């Protein structure tokens, strides 16, 4: 069993001109199977691993044009979810 701990998970979004967004996900400690939860958005990748100190970039696409991006990311080994921050 994986014991949840504070891994320093964070997510920052940047809206692109075509209406999609780039989601940059990072963590201080290894983040295992990071899930992205964002209403009215579909990520291009899901349940990804993020090594410590590295950043993964995932494009997310709105299912309803003009939707405001808000949501969270969470790793299986993280004590808590991280709110998606940044420009939307």
Beta strands, then each sheet from edge to edge (+ up, - down):
strand 1: 10-15
strand 2: 21-26
strand 3: 31-38
strand 4: 41-43
strand 5: 48-50
strand 6: 55-62
strand 7: 71-74
strand 8: 82-86
sheet 1: 4+ 6- 2+ 1- 8- 7+ 3- 5+
end
